[in-house]
Amino acid sequence: MRFGWLLLLLLLAGGVYLYLNPDYRSRLFTSTSNIVTPVSTSRVYKWRNDKGEWQLTDSLPPEGITYETLEHRSDENVLPRPPQLDKYK
């Protein structure tokens, strides 16, 4: 019986601590979110066609064309900075 009360008291104290420290609470729950939700990556190929236009495809370009492989994580929403915006740094 005493063990049950002690366990209840510890759980209550932990809940109060998390309630009073929202920064710690958010770090605790965001650090474990990757464990629950697996992160997937997708691969994209970047290359130029005969007209010099950039192409982004999920399949390899035709043989003999130089390409760049880009990998993107599903949990990120970040795009690279376009070269034309570099002059505004």
Buried (B, 14 or more C-beta within 10 A) or exposed (E): EEEEEEEEEEEEEEEEEBEEEEEEEEEEEEEEEEEEEEEEEEEBBEBEEEEEEEEEEEEEBEEEEEBEEEEBEEEEEEEEEEEEEEEEE
